[in-house]
Amino acid sequence: MTCPPQPDFDRIARLYRWAEYLTLGPLLVRTRNHFLSQLPPRHRALILGDGDGRFLVRLLTRQPHLHALAVDTSATMLQLLCQRCRPYADRLQTLQTSALAITPNGSPDLIITHFFLDCLTQPQLDTLSLNLATHTTPGTLWLLSDFGPPRPRALRLLAALYIRSLYLAFRILTGLRVTHLPNPQTSLQAAGFDRIARHDRLFGLIYTEIWQRR
Ligand SMILES: C[S@@+](CC[C@H](N)C(=O)[O-])C[C@H]1O[C@@H](n2cnc3c(N)ncnc32)[C@H](O)[C@@H]1O
């Protein structure tokens, strides 16, 4: 079996933050951080595809007993993440590999995937969710943010065009082969997680959720 090539986010790592501000202003930052202050104290976080570490540094600041493992395929993203999280280097480990290839060490009590699951196909996401469920215990939280279909039907066509253009841009810039948003809700539910919180922006085009392992 041949695996599709990994996307290469090194090419856009240093521009990623500015491209995000230019296209969506502060919306993604606000979405990632929405539940930050409501997270209960955690000890072991597994953070997948965090990119340049803007979320992780805030999390480590807020949660003084938290140790984190950050997994990303991009060396440049991990480099930026380490620079940003330098004050907390003693609580941070990084691993440059695909999230699809990891076997979590110990049992994370917090999983974080902000705008990362949309880099996966549905079968990849199903496999990842089942793998993570196997290595977690009841009560583990999974904080995620992503794009989705907006609730008003009238906006769906416009949103579909927008998502399509985002995928096209990522295909050109990083080689990402995924073309459709996967459905994290069906994957997480089937893997044994229940949604306990959700916050929508732009009528649900952008959302963040917390799931808890049953
Ligand atoms: C769209 S960016 C999201 C970055 C950040 N989490 C955010 O909220 O904007 C996707 C990130 O996931 C990483 N990535 C893509 N595919 C991956 C994979 N299979 N395993 C681990 N990281 C991956 C990329 O290198 C990049 O840092």
The ligand as an SDF file (V2000), in Angstrom:
LIG
                    3D

 27 29  0  0  0  0  0  0  0  0999 V2000
   -3.6310   24.1300    9.6050 C   0  0  0  0  0  0  0  0  0  0  0  0
   -2.2510   24.0330   10.6860 S   0  0  0  0  0  0  0  0  0  0  0  0
   -3.0140   24.3520   12.2450 C   0  0  0  0  0  0  0  0  0  0  0  0
   -2.0670   25.0070   13.2010 C   0  0  0  0  0  0  0  0  0  0  0  0
   -2.6650   25.4190   14.5480 C   0  0  0  0  0  0  0  0  0  0  0  0
   -3.0780   24.2720   15.3210 N   0  0  0  0  0  0  0  0  0  0  0  0
   -3.8190   26.3630   14.4160 C   0  0  0  0  0  0  0  0  0  0  0  0
   -4.7140   26.3110   15.2800 O   0  0  0  0  0  0  0  0  0  0  0  0
   -3.8490   27.1880   13.5110 O   0  0  0  0  0  0  0  0  0  0  0  0
   -1.9810   22.3040   10.7430 C   0  0  0  0  0  0  0  0  0  0  0  0
   -0.7760   21.9080   11.5750 C   0  0  0  0  0  0  0  0  0  0  0  0
   -0.7750   20.4870   11.6580 O   0  0  0  0  0  0  0  0  0  0  0  0
    0.4720   19.9790   11.2250 C   0  0  0  0  0  0  0  0  0  0  0  0
    0.1930   18.6710   10.5880 N   0  0  0  0  0  0  0  0  0  0  0  0
   -0.4070   18.4160    9.4080 C   0  0  0  0  0  0  0  0  0  0  0  0
   -0.5670   17.0970    9.2160 N   0  0  0  0  0  0  0  0  0  0  0  0
   -0.0470   16.5030   10.3240 C   0  0  0  0  0  0  0  0  0  0  0  0
    0.0430   15.1600   10.7700 C   0  0  0  0  0  0  0  0  0  0  0  0
   -0.4110   14.1470   10.0260 N   0  0  0  0  0  0  0  0  0  0  0  0
    0.5860   14.9160   11.9830 N   0  0  0  0  0  0  0  0  0  0  0  0
    1.0460   15.9370   12.7620 C   0  0  0  0  0  0  0  0  0  0  0  0
    0.9800   17.2220   12.4040 N   0  0  0  0  0  0  0  0  0  0  0  0
    0.4370   17.5080   11.2020 C   0  0  0  0  0  0  0  0  0  0  0  0
    1.0610   21.0170   10.3030 C   0  0  0  0  0  0  0  0  0  0  0  0
    2.4610   20.9390   10.2270 O   0  0  0  0  0  0  0  0  0  0  0  0
    0.5720   22.2980   10.9860 C   0  0  0  0  0  0  0  0  0  0  0  0
    1.4480   22.6920   12.0120 O   0  0  0  0  0  0  0  0  0  0  0  0
  1  2  1  0
  2  3  1  0
  2 10  1  0
  3  4  1  0
  4  5  1  0
  5  6  1  0
  5  7  1  0
  7  8  2  0
  7  9  1  0
 10 11  1  0
 11 12  1  0
 11 26  1  0
 12 13  1  0
 13 14  1  0
 13 24  1  0
 14 15  1  0
 14 23  1  0
 15 16  2  0
 16 17  1  0
 17 18  1  0
 17 23  2  0
 18 19  1  0
 18 20  2  0
 20 21  1  0
 21 22  2  0
 22 23  1  0
 24 25  1  0
 24 26  1  0
 26 27  1  0
M  CHG  2   2   1   9  -1
M  END
$$$$
